[in-house]
């Protein structure tokens, strides 16, 4: 199972990132645990300084912008 964490405060970009991740996971049929993390203390603890941020299996993959669904698929295919 792949752990996917979307860090964001709930802004429009963060919501779009989360939606794009959900679409990518569904399209690929990946067994994933997708977590939306909005707690600022948790973000600081993990070193997230810009949102939205996408972490896959604990590794930062995207920080500060929203990738399209196809880009997220490519990221996820790289960890399968």
mmCIF file of the N, C-alpha and C atoms, coordinates in Angstrom:
data_MODEL
# 
_entry.id   MODEL 
# 
loop_
_atom_site.group_PDB 
_atom_site.id 
_atom_site.type_symbol 
_atom_site.label_atom_id 
_atom_site.label_alt_id 
_atom_site.label_comp_id 
_atom_site.label_asym_id 
_atom_site.label_entity_id 
_atom_site.label_seq_id 
_atom_site.pdbx_PDB_ins_code 
_atom_site.Cartn_x 
_atom_site.Cartn_y 
_atom_site.Cartn_z 
_atom_site.occupancy 
_atom_site.B_iso_or_equiv 
_atom_site.pdbx_formal_charge 
_atom_site.auth_seq_id 
_atom_site.auth_comp_id 
_atom_site.auth_asym_id 
_atom_site.auth_atom_id 
_atom_site.pdbx_PDB_model_num 
ATOM 1   N N  . UNK A 1 1  ? 0.837  -1.178 0.000   1.00 0.00 ? 1  UNK A N  1 
ATOM 2   C CA . UNK A 1 1  ? 0.000  0.000  0.000   1.00 0.00 ? 1  UNK A CA 1 
ATOM 3   C C  . UNK A 1 1  ? 0.887  1.248  0.000   1.00 0.00 ? 1  UNK A C  1 
ATOM 4   N N  . UNK A 1 2  ? 0.493  2.213  -0.797  1.00 0.00 ? 2  UNK A N  1 
ATOM 5   C CA . UNK A 1 2  ? 1.228  3.469  -0.916  1.00 0.00 ? 2  UNK A CA 1 
ATOM 6   C C  . UNK A 1 2  ? 0.600  4.491  0.031   1.00 0.00 ? 2  UNK A C  1 
ATOM 7   N N  . UNK A 1 3  ? 1.442  5.177  0.799   1.00 0.00 ? 3  UNK A N  1 
ATOM 8   C CA . UNK A 1 3  ? 0.962  6.251  1.663   1.00 0.00 ? 3  UNK A CA 1 
ATOM 9   C C  . UNK A 1 3  ? 1.124  7.566  0.925   1.00 0.00 ? 3  UNK A C  1 
ATOM 10  N N  . UNK A 1 4  ? 0.000  8.249  0.705   1.00 0.00 ? 4  UNK A N  1 
ATOM 11  C CA . UNK A 1 4  ? 0.002  9.532  0.013   1.00 0.00 ? 4  UNK A CA 1 
ATOM 12  C C  . UNK A 1 4  ? -0.532 10.577 0.985   1.00 0.00 ? 4  UNK A C  1 
ATOM 13  N N  . UNK A 1 5  ? 0.280  11.619 1.208   1.00 0.00 ? 5  UNK A N  1 
ATOM 14  C CA . UNK A 1 5  ? -0.120 12.684 2.117   1.00 0.00 ? 5  UNK A CA 1 
ATOM 15  C C  . UNK A 1 5  ? -0.207 13.996 1.340   1.00 0.00 ? 5  UNK A C  1 
ATOM 16  N N  . UNK A 1 6  ? -1.347 14.667 1.489   1.00 0.00 ? 6  UNK A N  1 
ATOM 17  C CA . UNK A 1 6  ? -1.550 15.973 0.880   1.00 0.00 ? 6  UNK A CA 1 
ATOM 18  C C  . UNK A 1 6  ? -1.585 16.987 2.017   1.00 0.00 ? 6  UNK A C  1 
ATOM 19  N N  . UNK A 1 7  ? -0.592 17.863 2.038   1.00 0.00 ? 7  UNK A N  1 
ATOM 20  C CA . UNK A 1 7  ? -0.506 18.883 3.073   1.00 0.00 ? 7  UNK A CA 1 
ATOM 21  C C  . UNK A 1 7  ? -1.094 20.185 2.540   1.00 0.00 ? 7  UNK A C  1 
ATOM 22  N N  . UNK A 1 8  ? -1.998 20.775 3.302   1.00 0.00 ? 8  UNK A N  1 
ATOM 23  C CA . UNK A 1 8  ? -2.588 22.046 2.903   1.00 0.00 ? 8  UNK A CA 1 
ATOM 24  C C  . UNK A 1 8  ? -3.541 22.566 3.958   1.00 0.00 ? 8  UNK A C  1 
ATOM 25  N N  . UNK A 1 9  ? -3.769 23.848 3.903   1.00 0.00 ? 9  UNK A N  1 
ATOM 26  C CA . UNK A 1 9  ? -4.588 24.506 4.923   1.00 0.00 ? 9  UNK A CA 1 
ATOM 27  C C  . UNK A 1 9  ? -6.064 24.550 4.580   1.00 0.00 ? 9  UNK A C  1 
ATOM 28  N N  . UNK A 1 10 ? -6.438 24.032 3.428   1.00 0.00 ? 10 UNK A N  1 
ATOM 29  C CA . UNK A 1 10 ? -7.835 24.049 3.032   1.00 0.00 ? 10 UNK A CA 1 
ATOM 30  C C  . UNK A 1 10 ? -8.143 25.095 1.977   1.00 0.00 ? 10 UNK A C  1 
ATOM 31  N N  . UNK A 1 11 ? -7.109 25.720 1.423   1.00 0.00 ? 11 UNK A N  1 
ATOM 32  C CA . UNK A 1 11 ? -7.306 26.718 0.368   1.00 0.00 ? 11 UNK A CA 1 
ATOM 33  C C  . UNK A 1 11 ? -7.732 26.013 -0.925  1.00 0.00 ? 11 UNK A C  1 
ATOM 34  N N  . UNK A 1 12 ? -8.103 26.794 -1.923  1.00 0.00 ? 12 UNK A N  1 
ATOM 35  C CA . UNK A 1 12 ? -8.564 26.235 -3.198  1.00 0.00 ? 12 UNK A CA 1 
ATOM 36  C C  . UNK A 1 12 ? -7.499 25.351 -3.854  1.00 0.00 ? 12 UNK A C  1 
ATOM 37  N N  . UNK A 1 13 ? -6.237 25.772 -3.814  1.00 0.00 ? 13 UNK A N  1 
ATOM 38  C CA . UNK A 1 13 ? -5.161 24.978 -4.415  1.00 0.00 ? 13 UNK A CA 1 
ATOM 39  C C  . UNK A 1 13 ? -4.994 23.648 -3.687  1.00 0.00 ? 13 UNK A C  1 
ATOM 40  N N  . UNK A 1 14 ? -5.090 23.687 -2.379  1.00 0.00 ? 14 UNK A N  1 
ATOM 41  C CA . UNK A 1 14 ? -4.936 22.466 -1.587  1.00 0.00 ? 14 UNK A CA 1 
ATOM 42  C C  . UNK A 1 14 ? -6.076 21.489 -1.880  1.00 0.00 ? 14 UNK A C  1 
ATOM 43  N N  . UNK A 1 15 ? -7.282 22.008 -2.006  1.00 0.00 ? 15 UNK A N  1 
ATOM 44  C CA . UNK A 1 15 ? -8.432 21.159 -2.327  1.00 0.00 ? 15 UNK A CA 1 
ATOM 45  C C  . UNK A 1 15 ? -8.292 20.564 -3.725  1.00 0.00 ? 15 UNK A C  1 
ATOM 46  N N  . UNK A 1 16 ? -7.787 21.365 -4.674  1.00 0.00 ? 16 UNK A N  1 
ATOM 47  C CA . UNK A 1 16 ? -7.597 20.872 -6.034  1.00 0.00 ? 16 UNK A CA 1 
ATOM 48  C C  . UNK A 1 16 ? -6.533 19.774 -6.066  1.00 0.00 ? 16 UNK A C  1 
ATOM 49  N N  . UNK A 1 17 ? -5.453 19.959 -5.301  1.00 0.00 ? 17 UNK A N  1 
ATOM 50  C CA . UNK A 1 17 ? -4.405 18.932 -5.228  1.00 0.00 ? 17 UNK A CA 1 
ATOM 51  C C  . UNK A 1 17 ? -4.993 17.626 -4.698  1.00 0.00 ? 17 UNK A C  1 
ATOM 52  N N  . UNK A 1 18 ? -5.774 17.710 -3.626  1.00 0.00 ? 18 UNK A N  1 
ATOM 53  C CA . UNK A 1 18 ? -6.368 16.518 -3.037  1.00 0.00 ? 18 UNK A CA 1 
ATOM 54  C C  . UNK A 1 18 ? -7.282 15.818 -4.044  1.00 0.00 ? 18 UNK A C  1 
ATOM 55  N N  . UNK A 1 19 ? -8.090 16.585 -4.765  1.00 0.00 ? 19 UNK A N  1 
ATOM 56  C CA . UNK A 1 19 ? -8.999 16.026 -5.760  1.00 0.00 ? 19 UNK A CA 1 
ATOM 57  C C  . UNK A 1 19 ? -8.204 15.352 -6.887  1.00 0.00 ? 19 UNK A C  1 
ATOM 58  N N  . UNK A 1 20 ? -7.141 16.009 -7.355  1.00 0.00 ? 20 UNK A N  1 
ATOM 59  C CA . UNK A 1 20 ? -6.313 15.435 -8.417  1.00 0.00 ? 20 UNK A CA 1 
ATOM 60  C C  . UNK A 1 20 ? -5.666 14.126 -7.970  1.00 0.00 ? 20 UNK A C  1 
ATOM 61  N N  . UNK A 1 21 ? -5.238 14.071 -6.715  1.00 0.00 ? 21 UNK A N  1 
ATOM 62  C CA . UNK A 1 21 ? -4.653 12.837 -6.173  1.00 0.00 ? 21 UNK A CA 1 
ATOM 63  C C  . UNK A 1 21 ? -5.696 11.728 -6.155  1.00 0.00 ? 21 UNK A C  1 
ATOM 64  N N  . UNK A 1 22 ? -6.898 12.046 -5.687  1.00 0.00 ? 22 UNK A N  1 
ATOM 65  C CA . UNK A 1 22 ? -7.960 11.038 -5.636  1.00 0.00 ? 22 UNK A CA 1 
ATOM 66  C C  . UNK A 1 22 ? -8.281 10.496 -7.029  1.00 0.00 ? 22 UNK A C  1 
ATOM 67  N N  . UNK A 1 23 ? -8.335 11.367 -8.025  1.00 0.00 ? 23 UNK A N  1 
ATOM 68  C CA . UNK A 1 23 ? -8.608 10.943 -9.397  1.00 0.00 ? 23 UNK A CA 1 
ATOM 69  C C  . UNK A 1 23 ? -7.485 10.047 -9.907  1.00 0.00 ? 23 UNK A C  1 
ATOM 70  N N  . UNK A 1 24 ? -6.233 10.450 -9.677  1.00 0.00 ? 24 UNK A N  1 
ATOM 71  C CA . UNK A 1 24 ? -5.084 9.672  -10.143 1.00 0.00 ? 24 UNK A CA 1 
ATOM 72  C C  . UNK A 1 24 ? -5.061 8.282  -9.511  1.00 0.00 ? 24 UNK A C  1 
ATOM 73  N N  . UNK A 1 25 ? -5.307 8.215  -8.217  1.00 0.00 ? 25 UNK A N  1 
ATOM 74  C CA . UNK A 1 25 ? -5.313 6.925  -7.517  1.00 0.00 ? 25 UNK A CA 1 
ATOM 75  C C  . UNK A 1 25 ? -6.423 6.032  -8.076  1.00 0.00 ? 25 UNK A C  1 
ATOM 76  N N  . UNK A 1 26 ? -7.600 6.605  -8.277  1.00 0.00 ? 26 UNK A N  1 
ATOM 77  C CA . UNK A 1 26 ? -8.722 5.828  -8.810  1.00 0.00 ? 26 UNK A CA 1 
ATOM 78  C C  . UNK A 1 26 ? -8.427 5.349  -10.228 1.00 0.00 ? 26 UNK A C  1 
ATOM 79  N N  . UNK A 1 27 ? -7.926 6.244  -11.076 1.00 0.00 ? 27 UNK A N  1 
ATOM 80  C CA . UNK A 1 27 ? -7.627 5.880  -12.468 1.00 0.00 ? 27 UNK A CA 1 
ATOM 81  C C  . UNK A 1 27 ? -6.592 4.769  -12.565 1.00 0.00 ? 27 UNK A C  1 
ATOM 82  N N  . UNK A 1 28 ? -5.589 4.810  -11.688 1.00 0.00 ? 28 UNK A N  1 
ATOM 83  C CA . UNK A 1 28 ? -4.520 3.804  -11.725 1.00 0.00 ? 28 UNK A CA 1 
ATOM 84  C C  . UNK A 1 28 ? -4.875 2.521  -10.984 1.00 0.00 ? 28 UNK A C  1 
ATOM 85  N N  . UNK A 1 29 ? -5.905 2.592  -10.144 1.00 0.00 ? 29 UNK A N  1 
ATOM 86  C CA . UNK A 1 29 ? -6.289 1.417  -9.367  1.00 0.00 ? 29 UNK A CA 1 
ATOM 87  C C  . UNK A 1 29 ? -5.260 1.032  -8.324  1.00 0.00 ? 29 UNK A C  1 
ATOM 88  N N  . UNK A 1 30 ? -4.592 2.034  -7.782  1.00 0.00 ? 30 UNK A N  1 
ATOM 89  C CA . UNK A 1 30 ? -3.536 1.797  -6.794  1.00 0.00 ? 30 UNK A CA 1 
ATOM 90  C C  . UNK A 1 30 ? -4.145 1.585  -5.412  1.00 0.00 ? 30 UNK A C  1 
ATOM 91  N N  . UNK A 1 31 ? -3.573 0.662  -4.665  1.00 0.00 ? 31 UNK A N  1 
ATOM 92  C CA . UNK A 1 31 ? -3.948 0.470  -3.270  1.00 0.00 ? 31 UNK A CA 1 
ATOM 93  C C  . UNK A 1 31 ? -3.208 1.540  -2.469  1.00 0.00 ? 31 UNK A C  1 
ATOM 94  N N  . UNK A 1 32 ? -3.931 2.591  -2.088  1.00 0.00 ? 32 UNK A N  1 
ATOM 95  C CA . UNK A 1 32 ? -3.287 3.734  -1.443  1.00 0.00 ? 32 UNK A CA 1 
ATOM 96  C C  . UNK A 1 32 ? -4.078 4.204  -0.237  1.00 0.00 ? 32 UNK A C  1 
ATOM 97  N N  . UNK A 1 33 ? -3.345 4.720  0.720   1.00 0.00 ? 33 UNK A N  1 
ATOM 98  C CA . UNK A 1 33 ? -3.912 5.389  1.887   1.00 0.00 ? 33 UNK A CA 1 
ATOM 99  C C  . UNK A 1 33 ? -3.661 6.881  1.667   1.00 0.00 ? 33 UNK A C  1 
ATOM 100 N N  . UNK A 1 34 ? -4.710 7.611  1.269   1.00 0.00 ? 34 UNK A N  1 
ATOM 101 C CA . UNK A 1 34 ? -4.589 9.036  0.992   1.00 0.00 ? 34 UNK A CA 1 
ATOM 102 C C  . UNK A 1 34 ? -5.005 9.809  2.230   1.00 0.00 ? 34 UNK A C  1 
ATOM 103 N N  . UNK A 1 35 ? -4.098 10.644 2.718   1.00 0.00 ? 35 UNK A N  1 
ATOM 104 C CA . UNK A 1 35 ? -4.373 11.427 3.927   1.00 0.00 ? 35 UNK A CA 1 
ATOM 105 C C  . UNK A 1 35 ? -4.273 12.916 3.623   1.00 0.00 ? 35 UNK A C  1 
ATOM 106 N N  . UNK A 1 36 ? -5.256 13.669 4.058   1.00 0.00 ? 36 UNK A N  1 
ATOM 107 C CA . UNK A 1 36 ? -5.255 15.130 3.926   1.00 0.00 ? 36 UNK A CA 1 
ATOM 108 C C  . UNK A 1 36 ? -4.830 15.682 5.270   1.00 0.00 ? 36 UNK A C  1 
ATOM 109 N N  . UNK A 1 37 ? -3.728 16.415 5.298   1.00 0.00 ? 37 UNK A N  1 
ATOM 110 C CA . UNK A 1 37 ? -3.190 16.932 6.553   1.00 0.00 ? 37 UNK A CA 1 
ATOM 111 C C  . UNK A 1 37 ? -3.292 18.448 6.543   1.00 0.00 ? 37 UNK A C  1 
ATOM 112 N N  . UNK A 1 38 ? -4.127 18.979 7.446   1.00 0.00 ? 38 UNK A N  1 
ATOM 113 C CA . UNK A 1 38 ? -4.369 20.414 7.526   1.00 0.00 ? 38 UNK A CA 1 
ATOM 114 C C  . UNK A 1 38 ? -3.795 21.044 8.785   1.00 0.00 ? 38 UNK A C  1 
ATOM 115 N N  . UNK A 1 39 ? -3.301 20.240 9.697   1.00 0.00 ? 39 UNK A N  1 
ATOM 116 C CA . UNK A 1 39 ? -2.770 20.733 10.965  1.00 0.00 ? 39 UNK A CA 1 
ATOM 117 C C  . UNK A 1 39 ? -1.421 21.417 10.760  1.00 0.00 ? 39 UNK A C  1 
ATOM 118 N N  . UNK A 1 40 ? -1.345 22.694 11.121  1.00 0.00 ? 40 UNK A N  1 
ATOM 119 C CA . UNK A 1 40 ? -0.113 23.460 10.906  1.00 0.00 ? 40 UNK A CA 1 
ATOM 120 C C  . UNK A 1 40 ? 1.070  22.894 11.680  1.00 0.00 ? 40 UNK A C  1 
ATOM 121 N N  . UNK A 1 41 ? 0.843  22.444 12.893  1.00 0.00 ? 41 UNK A N  1 
ATOM 122 C CA . UNK A 1 41 ? 1.933  21.857 13.681  1.00 0.00 ? 41 UNK A CA 1 
ATOM 123 C C  . UNK A 1 41 ? 2.493  20.606 12.999  1.00 0.00 ? 41 UNK A C  1 
ATOM 124 N N  . UNK A 1 42 ? 1.607  19.788 12.446  1.00 0.00 ? 42 UNK A N  1 
ATOM 125 C CA . UNK A 1 42 ? 2.056  18.583 11.740  1.00 0.00 ? 42 UNK A CA 1 
ATOM 126 C C  . UNK A 1 42 ? 2.864  18.956 10.504  1.00 0.00 ? 42 UNK A C  1 
ATOM 127 N N  . UNK A 1 43 ? 2.446  20.017 9.821   1.00 0.00 ? 43 UNK A N  1 
ATOM 128 C CA . UNK A 1 43 ? 3.180  20.462 8.632   1.00 0.00 ? 43 UNK A CA 1 
ATOM 129 C C  . UNK A 1 43 ? 4.572  20.944 9.006   1.00 0.00 ? 43 UNK A C  1 
ATOM 130 N N  . UNK A 1 44 ? 4.658  21.754 10.032  1.00 0.00 ? 44 UNK A N  1 
ATOM 131 C CA . UNK A 1 44 ? 5.947  22.275 10.486  1.00 0.00 ? 44 UNK A CA 1 
ATOM 132 C C  . UNK A 1 44 ? 6.855  21.129 10.930  1.00 0.00 ? 44 UNK A C  1 
ATOM 133 N N  . UNK A 1 45 ? 6.283  20.184 11.643  1.00 0.00 ? 45 UNK A N  1 
ATOM 134 C CA . UNK A 1 45 ? 7.043  19.029 12.119  1.00 0.00 ? 45 UNK A CA 1 
ATOM 135 C C  . UNK A 1 45 ? 7.655  18.242 10.963  1.00 0.00 ? 45 UNK A C  1 
ATOM 136 N N  . UNK A 1 46 ? 6.943  18.193 9.835   1.00 0.00 ? 46 UNK A N  1 
ATOM 137 C CA . UNK A 1 46 ? 7.422  17.455 8.663   1.00 0.00 ? 46 UNK A CA 1 
ATOM 138 C C  . UNK A 1 46 ? 8.291  18.318 7.743   1.00 0.00 ? 46 UNK A C  1 
ATOM 139 N N  . UNK A 1 47 ? 8.420  19.606 8.070   1.00 0.00 ? 47 UNK A N  1 
ATOM 140 C CA . UNK A 1 47 ? 9.258  20.481 7.266   1.00 0.00 ? 47 UNK A CA 1 
ATOM 141 C C  . UNK A 1 47 ? 8.562  21.101 6.071   1.00 0.00 ? 47 UNK A C  1 
ATOM 142 N N  . UNK A 1 48 ? 7.237  21.052 6.047   1.00 0.00 ? 48 UNK A N  1 
ATOM 143 C CA . UNK A 1 48 ? 6.472  21.627 4.942   1.00 0.00 ? 48 UNK A CA 1 
ATOM 144 C C  . UNK A 1 48 ? 6.372  23.131 5.165   1.00 0.00 ? 48 UNK A C  1 
ATOM 145 N N  . UNK A 1 49 ? 6.976  23.905 4.261   1.00 0.00 ? 49 UNK A N  1 
ATOM 146 C CA . UNK A 1 49 ? 6.956  25.362 4.388   1.00 0.00 ? 49 UNK A CA 1 
ATOM 147 C C  . UNK A 1 49 ? 6.076  26.022 3.332   1.00 0.00 ? 49 UNK A C  1 
ATOM 148 N N  . UNK A 1 50 ? 5.786  25.312 2.256   1.00 0.00 ? 50 UNK A N  1 
ATOM 149 C CA . UNK A 1 50 ? 4.904  25.809 1.212   1.00 0.00 ? 50 UNK A CA 1 
ATOM 150 C C  . UNK A 1 50 ? 3.799  24.786 0.985   1.00 0.00 ? 50 UNK A C  1 
ATOM 151 N N  . UNK A 1 51 ? 2.598  25.277 0.762   1.00 0.00 ? 51 UNK A N  1 
ATOM 152 C CA . UNK A 1 51 ? 1.489  24.384 0.447   1.00 0.00 ? 51 UNK A CA 1 
ATOM 153 C C  . UNK A 1 51 ? 0.918  24.782 -0.897  1.00 0.00 ? 51 UNK A C  1 
ATOM 154 N N  . UNK A 1 52 ? 0.258  23.870 -1.554  1.00 0.00 ? 52 UNK A N  1 
ATOM 155 C CA . UNK A 1 52 ? 0.083  22.480 -1.165  1.00 0.00 ? 52 UNK A CA 1 
ATOM 156 C C  . UNK A 1 52 ? 1.375  21.685 -1.347  1.00 0.00 ? 52 UNK A C  1 
ATOM 157 N N  . UNK A 1 53 ? 1.442  20.580 -0.642  1.00 0.00 ? 53 UNK A N  1 
ATOM 158 C CA . UNK A 1 53 ? 2.586  19.686 -0.747  1.00 0.00 ? 53 UNK A CA 1 
ATOM 159 C C  . UNK A 1 53 ? 2.092  18.247 -0.856  1.00 0.00 ? 53 UNK A C  1 
ATOM 160 N N  . UNK A 1 54 ? 2.772  17.475 -1.674  1.00 0.00 ? 54 UNK A N  1 
ATOM 161 C CA . UNK A 1 54 ? 2.422  16.080 -1.886  1.00 0.00 ? 54 UNK A CA 1 
ATOM 162 C C  . UNK A 1 54 ? 3.598  15.210 -1.474  1.00 0.00 ? 54 UNK A C  1 
ATOM 163 N N  . UNK A 1 55 ? 3.350  14.313 -0.521  1.00 0.00 ? 55 UNK A N  1 
ATOM 164 C CA . UNK A 1 55 ? 4.369  13.359 -0.086  1.00 0.00 ? 55 UNK A CA 1 
ATOM 165 C C  . UNK A 1 55 ? 3.877  11.961 -0.440  1.00 0.00 ? 55 UNK A C  1 
ATOM 166 N N  . UNK A 1 56 ? 4.781  11.140 -0.941  1.00 0.00 ? 56 UNK A N  1 
ATOM 167 C CA . UNK A 1 56 ? 4.461  9.754  -1.257  1.00 0.00 ? 56 UNK A CA 1 
ATOM 168 C C  . UNK A 1 56 ? 5.442  8.869  -0.499  1.00 0.00 ? 56 UNK A C  1 
ATOM 169 N N  . UNK A 1 57 ? 4.898  8.015  0.336   1.00 0.00 ? 57 UNK A N  1 
ATOM 170 C CA . UNK A 1 57 ? 5.708  7.141  1.195   1.00 0.00 ? 57 UNK A CA 1 
ATOM 171 C C  . UNK A 1 57 ? 6.756  7.934  1.975   1.00 0.00 ? 57 UNK A C  1 
ATOM 172 N N  . UNK A 1 58 ? 6.340  9.094  2.487   1.00 0.00 ? 58 UNK A N  1 
ATOM 173 C CA . UNK A 1 58 ? 7.201  9.907  3.332   1.00 0.00 ? 58 UNK A CA 1 
ATOM 174 C C  . UNK A 1 58 ? 8.163  10.820 2.602   1.00 0.00 ? 58 UNK A C  1 
ATOM 175 N N  . UNK A 1 59 ? 8.205  10.746 1.274   1.00 0.00 ? 59 UNK A N  1 
ATOM 176 C CA . UNK A 1 59 ? 9.129  11.553 0.474   1.00 0.00 ? 59 UNK A CA 1 
ATOM 177 C C  . UNK A 1 59 ? 8.389  12.718 -0.181  1.00 0.00 ? 59 UNK A C  1 
ATOM 178 N N  . UNK A 1 60 ? 8.918  13.944 -0.079  1.00 0.00 ? 60 UNK A N  1 
ATOM 179 C CA . UNK A 1 60 ? 8.269  15.064 -0.768  1.00 0.00 ? 60 UNK A CA 1 
ATOM 180 C C  . UNK A 1 60 ? 8.410  14.913 -2.281  1.00 0.00 ? 60 UNK A C  1 
ATOM 181 N N  . UNK A 1 61 ? 7.295  15.044 -2.986  1.00 0.00 ? 61 UNK A N  1 
ATOM 182 C CA . UNK A 1 61 ? 7.289  14.917 -4.447  1.00 0.00 ? 61 UNK A CA 1 
ATOM 183 C C  . UNK A 1 61 ? 6.923  16.230 -5.129  1.00 0.00 ? 61 UNK A C  1 
ATOM 184 N N  . UNK A 1 62 ? 6.022  17.006 -4.515  1.00 0.00 ? 62 UNK A N  1 
ATOM 185 C CA . UNK A 1 62 ? 5.594  18.288 -5.073  1.00 0.00 ? 62 UNK A CA 1 
ATOM 186 C C  . UNK A 1 62 ? 5.383  19.251 -3.923  1.00 0.00 ? 62 UNK A C  1 
ATOM 187 N N  . UNK A 1 63 ? 5.924  20.461 -4.062  1.00 0.00 ? 63 UNK A N  1 
ATOM 188 C CA . UNK A 1 63 ? 5.752  21.474 -3.018  1.00 0.00 ? 63 UNK A CA 1 
ATOM 189 C C  . UNK A 1 63 ? 5.474  22.824 -3.682  1.00 0.00 ? 63 UNK A C  1 
ATOM 190 N N  . UNK A 1 64 ? 4.402  23.467 -3.242  1.00 0.00 ? 64 UNK A N  1 
ATOM 191 C CA . UNK A 1 64 ? 4.130  24.837 -3.652  1.00 0.00 ? 64 UNK A CA 1 
ATOM 192 C C  . UNK A 1 64 ? 3.324  25.025 -4.918  1.00 0.00 ? 64 UNK A C  1 
ATOM 193 N N  . UNK A 1 65 ? 2.944  23.949 -5.586  1.00 0.00 ? 65 UNK A N  1 
ATOM 194 C CA . UNK A 1 65 ? 2.077  24.087 -6.754  1.00 0.00 ? 65 UNK A CA 1 
ATOM 195 C C  . UNK A 1 65 ? 1.205  22.844 -6.909  1.00 0.00 ? 65 UNK A C  1 
ATOM 196 N N  . UNK A 1 66 ? 0.216  22.944 -7.784  1.00 0.00 ? 66 UNK A N  1 
ATOM 197 C CA . UNK A 1 66 ? -0.725 21.846 -7.994  1.00 0.00 ? 66 UNK A CA 1 
ATOM 198 C C  . UNK A 1 66 ? -0.407 21.149 -9.312  1.00 0.00 ? 66 UNK A C  1 
ATOM 199 N N  . UNK A 1 67 ? 0.056  19.918 -9.245  1.00 0.00 ? 67 UNK A N  1 
ATOM 200 C CA . UNK A 1 67 ? 0.298  19.180 -10.477 1.00 0.00 ? 67 UNK A CA 1 
ATOM 201 C C  . UNK A 1 67 ? -1.023 18.680 -11.071 1.00 0.00 ? 67 UNK A C  1 
ATOM 202 N N  . UNK A 1 68 ? -1.039 18.492 -12.377 1.00 0.00 ? 68 UNK A N  1 
ATOM 203 C CA . UNK A 1 68 ? -2.231 17.946 -13.017 1.00 0.00 ? 68 UNK A CA 1 
ATOM 204 C C  . UNK A 1 68 ? -2.327 16.451 -12.682 1.00 0.00 ? 68 UNK A C  1 
ATOM 205 N N  . UNK A 1 69 ? -3.471 15.873 -12.998 1.00 0.00 ? 69 UNK A N  1 
ATOM 206 C CA . UNK A 1 69 ? -3.707 14.456 -12.713 1.00 0.00 ? 69 UNK A CA 1 
ATOM 207 C C  . UNK A 1 69 ? -2.658 13.581 -13.395 1.00 0.00 ? 69 UNK A C  1 
ATOM 208 N N  . UNK A 1 70 ? -2.318 13.901 -14.641 1.00 0.00 ? 70 UNK A N  1 
ATOM 209 C CA . UNK A 1 70 ? -1.336 13.091 -15.372 1.00 0.00 ? 70 UNK A CA 1 
ATOM 210 C C  . UNK A 1 70 ? 0.041  13.131 -14.709 1.00 0.00 ? 70 UNK A C  1 
ATOM 211 N N  . UNK A 1 71 ? 0.439  14.281 -14.199 1.00 0.00 ? 71 UNK A N  1 
ATOM 212 C CA . UNK A 1 71 ? 1.720  14.381 -13.496 1.00 0.00 ? 71 UNK A CA 1 
ATOM 213 C C  . UNK A 1 71 ? 1.707  13.554 -12.214 1.00 0.00 ? 71 UNK A C  1 
ATOM 214 N N  . UNK A 1 72 ? 0.603  13.585 -11.514 1.00 0.00 ? 72 UNK A N  1 
ATOM 215 C CA . UNK A 1 72 ? 0.486  12.785 -10.288 1.00 0.00 ? 72 UNK A CA 1 
ATOM 216 C C  . UNK A 1 72 ? 0.548  11.302 -10.626 1.00 0.00 ? 72 UNK A C  1 
ATOM 217 N N  . UNK A 1 73 ? -0.085 10.907 -11.712 1.00 0.00 ? 73 UNK A N  1 
ATOM 218 C CA . UNK A 1 73 ? -0.016 9.508  -12.136 1.00 0.00 ? 73 UNK A CA 1 
ATOM 219 C C  . UNK A 1 73 ? 1.428  9.098  -12.380 1.00 0.00 ? 73 UNK A C  1 
ATOM 220 N N  . UNK A 1 74 ? 2.193  9.936  -13.040 1.00 0.00 ? 74 UNK A N  1 
ATOM 221 C CA . UNK A 1 74 ? 3.598  9.623  -13.310 1.00 0.00 ? 74 UNK A CA 1 
ATOM 222 C C  . UNK A 1 74 ? 4.389  9.477  -12.015 1.00 0.00 ? 74 UNK A C  1 
ATOM 223 N N  . UNK A 1 75 ? 4.104  10.346 -11.050 1.00 0.00 ? 75 UNK A N  1 
ATOM 224 C CA . UNK A 1 75 ? 4.771  10.248 -9.737  1.00 0.00 ? 75 UNK A CA 1 
ATOM 225 C C  . UNK A 1 75 ? 4.420  8.911  -9.095  1.00 0.00 ? 75 UNK A C  1 
ATOM 226 N N  . UNK A 1 76 ? 3.140  8.556  -9.121  1.00 0.00 ? 76 UNK A N  1 
ATOM 227 C CA . UNK A 1 76 ? 2.696  7.318  -8.474  1.00 0.00 ? 76 UNK A CA 1 
ATOM 228 C C  . UNK A 1 76 ? 3.215  6.092  -9.198  1.00 0.00 ? 76 UNK A C  1 
ATOM 229 N N  . UNK A 1 77 ? 3.300  6.129  -10.508 1.00 0.00 ? 77 UNK A N  1 
ATOM 230 C CA . UNK A 1 77 ? 3.842  4.993  -11.256 1.00 0.00 ? 77 UNK A CA 1 
ATOM 231 C C  . UNK A 1 77 ? 5.305  4.766  -10.942 1.00 0.00 ? 77 UNK A C  1 
ATOM 232 N N  . UNK A 1 78 ? 5.996  5.840  -10.561 1.00 0.00 ? 78 UNK A N  1 
ATOM 233 C CA . UNK A 1 78 ? 7.396  5.726  -10.199 1.00 0.00 ? 78 UNK A CA 1 
ATOM 234 C C  . UNK A 1 78 ? 7.630  5.028  -8.875  1.00 0.00 ? 78 UNK A C  1 
ATOM 235 N N  . UNK A 1 79 ? 6.584  4.930  -8.038  1.00 0.00 ? 79 UNK A N  1 
ATOM 236 C CA . UNK A 1 79 ? 6.745  4.296  -6.727  1.00 0.00 ? 79 UNK A CA 1 
ATOM 237 C C  . UNK A 1 79 ? 6.036  2.948  -6.647  1.00 0.00 ? 79 UNK A C  1 
ATOM 238 N N  . UNK A 1 80 ? 5.330  2.559  -7.691  1.00 0.00 ? 80 UNK A N  1 
ATOM 239 C CA . UNK A 1 80 ? 4.619  1.278  -7.691  1.00 0.00 ? 80 UNK A CA 1 
ATOM 240 C C  . UNK A 1 80 ? 5.582  0.113  -7.748  1.00 0.00 ? 80 UNK A C  1 
# 
